[in-house]
């Protein structure tokens, strides 16, 4: 593919629109200006590990916070009864819904919400979720976790790109009665000081 950048913006002049294809056939379409994990192979390994740790089944209702374009939401939706993805950027919510439609995944809904503000009045917050996945920015999810823990999910899978905010947020989860079941580090950015990690919290 080939893109041309001018004062008016970026125009694709050759090739198909970019996408990641997962081994289960899901295609995650994105724009070159969108945030997406740069290492496709490690991203899929991370997604598969996270979903395996959650031990998903067709009885599960799963909430995915900071879902972006559906990087985790789309693959997990194929394994569960229903999935809801929440994202703060409206354009990403639209792209997530488009990706679900392209992949003919119908048991999934996406909503826009600022997760640094109270979301208890949001319609999706009144649903029952037994498992939760969140992939927040480097600032973490301290505000969201205080309301999130009230949902009393049996498992919470936390994807982090910042060890400092992970430690802070893990303390919040432990104060609400969760414990760390297991954790792994993924070298998503080789030869740099940045790491991705996934941590599974379960009820004590």
BALOBA-1460 file (C-alpha; in Angstrom, 3 decimals):
// residues 204
<rec num="1" residu="x" x="0.000" y="0.000" z="0.000"/>
<rec num="2" residu="x" x="1.128" y="3.555" z="-0.639"/>
<rec num="3" residu="x" x="0.028" y="6.819" z="0.968"/>
<rec num="4" residu="x" x="0.624" y="10.429" z="-0.040"/>
<rec num="5" residu="x" x="0.763" y="13.162" z="2.591"/>
<rec num="6" residu="x" x="-0.026" y="16.738" z="1.617"/>
<rec num="7" residu="x" x="-1.236" y="19.912" z="3.308"/>
<rec num="8" residu="x" x="-4.779" y="18.582" z="2.886"/>
<rec num="9" residu="x" x="-4.045" y="15.339" z="4.743"/>
<rec num="10" residu="x" x="-3.098" y="11.742" z="3.949"/>
<rec num="11" residu="x" x="-4.454" y="10.016" z="0.839"/>
<rec num="12" residu="x" x="-4.113" y="6.345" z="-0.002"/>
<rec num="13" residu="x" x="-3.069" y="6.068" z="-3.630"/>
<rec num="14" residu="x" x="-2.263" y="2.367" z="-3.939"/>
<rec num="15" residu="x" x="-3.277" y="-0.925" z="-2.350"/>
<rec num="16" residu="x" x="-6.043" y="-2.104" z="-0.040"/>
<rec num="17" residu="x" x="-6.932" y="-0.447" z="3.247"/>
<rec num="18" residu="x" x="-4.733" y="-1.766" z="6.095"/>
<rec num="19" residu="x" x="-6.006" y="-4.477" z="8.428"/>
<rec num="20" residu="x" x="-4.812" y="-7.159" z="10.835"/>
<rec num="21" residu="x" x="-6.090" y="-10.688" z="10.250"/>
<rec num="22" residu="x" x="-6.313" y="-12.997" z="13.247"/>
<rec num="23" residu="x" x="-5.846" y="-16.748" z="12.931"/>
<rec num="24" residu="x" x="-9.578" y="-17.259" z="13.583"/>
<rec num="25" residu="x" x="-10.378" y="-15.265" z="10.439"/>
<rec num="26" residu="x" x="-11.308" y="-11.947" z="12.064"/>
<rec num="27" residu="x" x="-10.107" y="-8.885" z="10.166"/>
<rec num="28" residu="x" x="-9.453" y="-5.723" z="12.168"/>
<rec num="29" residu="x" x="-9.527" y="-2.788" z="9.747"/>
<rec num="30" residu="x" x="-7.859" y="0.478" z="10.712"/>
<rec num="31" residu="x" x="-6.595" y="3.773" z="9.337"/>
<rec num="32" residu="x" x="-2.874" y="4.541" z="9.333"/>
<rec num="33" residu="x" x="-3.543" y="7.438" z="11.737"/>
<rec num="34" residu="x" x="-5.262" y="5.173" z="14.264"/>
<rec num="35" residu="x" x="-3.608" y="3.753" z="17.370"/>
<rec num="36" residu="x" x="-2.956" y="0.050" z="16.965"/>
<rec num="37" residu="x" x="-0.357" y="-2.350" z="18.318"/>
<rec num="38" residu="x" x="2.581" y="-2.242" z="15.905"/>
<rec num="39" residu="x" x="3.595" y="-5.906" z="16.267"/>
<rec num="40" residu="x" x="0.801" y="-7.948" z="14.701"/>
<rec num="41" residu="x" x="2.123" y="-11.384" z="15.732"/>
<rec num="42" residu="x" x="2.741" y="-10.429" z="19.368"/>
<rec num="43" residu="x" x="-0.581" y="-8.608" z="19.487"/>
<rec num="44" residu="x" x="-2.426" y="-11.778" z="18.495"/>
<rec num="45" residu="x" x="-0.450" y="-13.788" z="21.047"/>
<rec num="46" residu="x" x="-1.387" y="-11.248" z="23.718"/>
<rec num="47" residu="x" x="-5.067" y="-11.337" z="22.728"/>
<rec num="48" residu="x" x="-5.169" y="-15.143" z="22.730"/>
<rec num="49" residu="x" x="-3.429" y="-15.342" z="26.110"/>
<rec num="50" residu="x" x="-5.833" y="-12.832" z="27.643"/>
<rec num="51" residu="x" x="-8.884" y="-14.665" z="26.339"/>
<rec num="52" residu="x" x="-7.542" y="-18.053" z="27.430"/>
<rec num="53" residu="x" x="-6.920" y="-16.746" z="30.951"/>
<rec num="54" residu="x" x="-10.498" y="-15.474" z="31.143"/>
<rec num="55" residu="x" x="-11.688" y="-19.040" z="30.368"/>
<rec num="56" residu="x" x="-14.516" y="-17.778" z="28.199"/>
<rec num="57" residu="x" x="-17.670" y="-19.767" z="27.499"/>
<rec num="58" residu="x" x="-21.003" y="-19.304" z="25.753"/>
<rec num="59" residu="x" x="-22.568" y="-18.383" z="29.112"/>
<rec num="60" residu="x" x="-20.328" y="-15.352" z="29.656"/>
<rec num="61" residu="x" x="-21.293" y="-11.688" z="29.341"/>
<rec num="62" residu="x" x="-18.090" y="-9.663" z="28.998"/>
<rec num="63" residu="x" x="-17.346" y="-5.942" z="29.314"/>
<rec num="64" residu="x" x="-14.312" y="-4.557" z="27.445"/>
<rec num="65" residu="x" x="-13.224" y="-1.082" z="28.603"/>
<rec num="66" residu="x" x="-10.941" y="1.197" z="26.567"/>
<rec num="67" residu="x" x="-11.743" y="-1.127" z="23.666"/>
<rec num="68" residu="x" x="-10.436" y="0.991" z="20.785"/>
<rec num="69" residu="x" x="-11.434" y="-0.541" z="17.449"/>
<rec num="70" residu="x" x="-12.220" y="-3.918" z="19.005"/>
<rec num="71" residu="x" x="-8.774" y="-5.515" z="19.206"/>
<rec num="72" residu="x" x="-9.899" y="-7.711" z="22.118"/>
<rec num="73" residu="x" x="-13.671" y="-7.290" z="21.801"/>
<rec num="74" residu="x" x="-14.081" y="-8.907" z="18.393"/>
<rec num="75" residu="x" x="-12.151" y="-12.132" z="19.143"/>
<rec num="76" residu="x" x="-13.746" y="-12.559" z="22.579"/>
<rec num="77" residu="x" x="-17.255" y="-12.014" z="21.207"/>
<rec num="78" residu="x" x="-16.891" y="-15.196" z="19.156"/>
<rec num="79" residu="x" x="-16.423" y="-17.172" z="22.390"/>
<rec num="80" residu="x" x="-19.153" y="-15.711" z="24.610"/>
<rec num="81" residu="x" x="-22.882" y="-15.064" z="24.903"/>
<rec num="82" residu="x" x="-22.518" y="-11.281" z="24.597"/>
<rec num="83" residu="x" x="-19.860" y="-8.578" z="24.660"/>
<rec num="84" residu="x" x="-19.960" y="-4.827" z="25.246"/>
<rec num="85" residu="x" x="-17.080" y="-2.529" z="24.282"/>
<rec num="86" residu="x" x="-16.614" y="0.955" z="25.766"/>
<rec num="87" residu="x" x="-14.304" y="3.571" z="24.253"/>
<rec num="88" residu="x" x="-13.796" y="7.278" z="24.895"/>
<rec num="89" residu="x" x="-13.092" y="8.334" z="21.303"/>
<rec num="90" residu="x" x="-16.269" y="8.386" z="19.222"/>
<rec num="91" residu="x" x="-14.436" y="7.736" z="15.935"/>
<rec num="92" residu="x" x="-12.985" y="4.544" z="17.420"/>
<rec num="93" residu="x" x="-16.453" y="3.448" z="18.541"/>
<rec num="94" residu="x" x="-17.676" y="3.862" z="14.970"/>
<rec num="95" residu="x" x="-14.753" y="1.855" z="13.594"/>
<rec num="96" residu="x" x="-15.278" y="-0.882" z="16.174"/>
<rec num="97" residu="x" x="-18.930" y="-1.195" z="15.132"/>
<rec num="98" residu="x" x="-17.887" y="-1.261" z="11.477"/>
<rec num="99" residu="x" x="-15.355" y="-4.004" z="12.204"/>
<rec num="100" residu="x" x="-18.023" y="-6.057" z="13.968"/>
<rec num="101" residu="x" x="-20.357" y="-5.657" z="10.989"/>
<rec num="102" residu="x" x="-17.632" y="-6.584" z="8.486"/>
<rec num="103" residu="x" x="-16.906" y="-9.741" z="10.456"/>
<rec num="104" residu="x" x="-20.614" y="-10.527" z="10.890"/>
<rec num="105" residu="x" x="-20.354" y="-10.571" z="14.683"/>
<rec num="106" residu="x" x="-23.815" y="-9.800" z="16.015"/>
<rec num="107" residu="x" x="-23.559" y="-10.433" z="19.783"/>
<rec num="108" residu="x" x="-21.603" y="-7.259" z="20.416"/>
<rec num="109" residu="x" x="-22.398" y="-3.611" z="21.200"/>
<rec num="110" residu="x" x="-20.131" y="-0.572" z="21.380"/>
<rec num="111" residu="x" x="-20.690" y="2.643" z="23.344"/>
<rec num="112" residu="x" x="-18.814" y="5.928" z="23.711"/>
<rec num="113" residu="x" x="-18.085" y="7.038" z="27.267"/>
<rec num="114" residu="x" x="-15.462" y="9.081" z="29.098"/>
<rec num="115" residu="x" x="-14.142" y="6.529" z="31.580"/>
<rec num="116" residu="x" x="-12.509" y="9.268" z="33.645"/>
<rec num="117" residu="x" x="-16.020" y="10.463" z="34.514"/>
<rec num="118" residu="x" x="-18.853" y="8.728" z="36.346"/>
<rec num="119" residu="x" x="-20.540" y="6.166" z="34.130"/>
<rec num="120" residu="x" x="-23.004" y="4.637" z="36.599"/>
<rec num="121" residu="x" x="-25.916" y="6.270" z="34.749"/>
<rec num="122" residu="x" x="-24.865" y="4.835" z="31.392"/>
<rec num="123" residu="x" x="-27.335" y="2.199" z="30.102"/>
<rec num="124" residu="x" x="-24.620" y="-0.429" z="29.676"/>
<rec num="125" residu="x" x="-23.490" y="-0.005" z="33.296"/>
<rec num="126" residu="x" x="-26.774" y="-1.549" z="34.470"/>
<rec num="127" residu="x" x="-26.102" y="-4.792" z="32.629"/>
<rec num="128" residu="x" x="-24.686" y="-7.848" z="34.355"/>
<rec num="129" residu="x" x="-21.114" y="-8.810" z="33.410"/>
<rec num="130" residu="x" x="-19.345" y="-11.784" z="34.930"/>
<rec num="131" residu="x" x="-15.992" y="-11.042" z="33.283"/>
<rec num="132" residu="x" x="-14.238" y="-7.769" z="32.444"/>
<rec num="133" residu="x" x="-11.262" y="-6.861" z="30.278"/>
<rec num="134" residu="x" x="-9.644" y="-3.435" z="30.259"/>
<rec num="135" residu="x" x="-6.754" y="-1.999" z="28.254"/>
<rec num="136" residu="x" x="-6.333" y="1.590" z="29.511"/>
<rec num="137" residu="x" x="-3.808" y="4.221" z="28.356"/>
<rec num="138" residu="x" x="-0.606" y="4.879" z="30.285"/>
<rec num="139" residu="x" x="-2.541" y="6.933" z="32.841"/>
<rec num="140" residu="x" x="-4.318" y="3.769" z="33.952"/>
<rec num="141" residu="x" x="-7.904" y="3.291" z="35.069"/>
<rec num="142" residu="x" x="-8.038" y="4.385" z="38.716"/>
<rec num="143" residu="x" x="-11.284" y="6.347" z="38.375"/>
<rec num="144" residu="x" x="-13.064" y="3.651" z="36.379"/>
<rec num="145" residu="x" x="-12.014" y="0.850" z="38.724"/>
<rec num="146" residu="x" x="-13.879" y="2.251" z="41.712"/>
<rec num="147" residu="x" x="-17.174" y="1.950" z="39.830"/>
<rec num="148" residu="x" x="-16.087" y="-1.143" z="37.937"/>
<rec num="149" residu="x" x="-15.564" y="-3.174" z="41.087"/>
<rec num="150" residu="x" x="-19.194" y="-2.586" z="42.051"/>
<rec num="151" residu="x" x="-20.146" y="-4.819" z="39.104"/>
<rec num="152" residu="x" x="-18.635" y="-7.723" z="41.089"/>
<rec num="153" residu="x" x="-17.243" y="-9.584" z="38.085"/>
<rec num="154" residu="x" x="-15.607" y="-12.905" z="38.930"/>
<rec num="155" residu="x" x="-12.582" y="-12.191" z="36.718"/>
<rec num="156" residu="x" x="-10.894" y="-8.975" z="35.576"/>
<rec num="157" residu="x" x="-8.140" y="-9.049" z="32.954"/>
<rec num="158" residu="x" x="-5.994" y="-5.905" z="33.010"/>
<rec num="159" residu="x" x="-3.751" y="-5.069" z="30.031"/>
<rec num="160" residu="x" x="-1.155" y="-2.437" z="30.923"/>
<rec num="161" residu="x" x="1.516" y="-0.436" z="29.121"/>
<rec num="162" residu="x" x="2.718" y="1.310" z="32.300"/>
<rec num="163" residu="x" x="4.003" y="-0.677" z="35.320"/>
<rec num="164" residu="x" x="3.577" y="2.310" z="37.664"/>
<rec num="165" residu="x" x="-0.147" y="2.747" z="37.060"/>
<rec num="166" residu="x" x="-0.648" y="-1.030" z="37.029"/>
<rec num="167" residu="x" x="0.752" y="-1.221" z="40.574"/>
<rec num="168" residu="x" x="-1.528" y="1.620" z="41.690"/>
<rec num="169" residu="x" x="-4.603" y="0.084" z="40.057"/>
<rec num="170" residu="x" x="-3.789" y="-3.415" z="41.328"/>
<rec num="171" residu="x" x="-3.911" y="-2.023" z="44.857"/>
<rec num="172" residu="x" x="-7.403" y="-0.658" z="44.187"/>
<rec num="173" residu="x" x="-8.569" y="-4.040" z="42.919"/>
<rec num="174" residu="x" x="-7.063" y="-5.846" z="45.902"/>
<rec num="175" residu="x" x="-8.791" y="-3.405" z="48.272"/>
<rec num="176" residu="x" x="-12.087" y="-4.445" z="46.651"/>
<rec num="177" residu="x" x="-11.404" y="-8.115" z="47.343"/>
<rec num="178" residu="x" x="-9.594" y="-9.239" z="44.209"/>
<rec num="179" residu="x" x="-6.288" y="-11.099" z="44.093"/>
<rec num="180" residu="x" x="-3.662" y="-11.465" z="41.376"/>
<rec num="181" residu="x" x="-4.049" y="-14.918" z="39.844"/>
<rec num="182" residu="x" x="-1.274" y="-14.609" z="37.262"/>
<rec num="183" residu="x" x="0.626" y="-12.061" z="35.212"/>
<rec num="184" residu="x" x="2.844" y="-12.021" z="32.127"/>
<rec num="185" residu="x" x="5.062" y="-9.505" z="30.361"/>
<rec num="186" residu="x" x="5.069" y="-9.130" z="26.578"/>
<rec num="187" residu="x" x="8.031" y="-7.482" z="24.852"/>
<rec num="188" residu="x" x="5.870" y="-5.660" z="22.334"/>
<rec num="189" residu="x" x="8.578" y="-3.068" z="21.658"/>
<rec num="190" residu="x" x="11.944" y="-4.896" z="21.413"/>
<rec num="191" residu="x" x="15.107" y="-2.934" z="22.249"/>
<rec num="192" residu="x" x="13.129" y="-0.249" z="24.088"/>
<rec num="193" residu="x" x="12.268" y="0.307" z="27.730"/>
<rec num="194" residu="x" x="8.539" y="-0.170" z="27.102"/>
<rec num="195" residu="x" x="6.632" y="-3.352" z="27.922"/>
<rec num="196" residu="x" x="3.056" y="-4.592" z="27.748"/>
<rec num="197" residu="x" x="1.726" y="-6.768" z="30.535"/>
<rec num="198" residu="x" x="-1.428" y="-8.737" z="31.193"/>
<rec num="199" residu="x" x="-2.649" y="-9.511" z="34.700"/>
<rec num="200" residu="x" x="-5.587" y="-11.651" z="35.745"/>
<rec num="201" residu="x" x="-7.484" y="-10.695" z="38.897"/>
<rec num="202" residu="x" x="-9.992" y="-13.057" z="40.483"/>
<rec num="203" residu="x" x="-12.231" y="-12.809" z="43.518"/>
<rec num="204" residu="x" x="-10.678" y="-14.028" z="46.772"/>
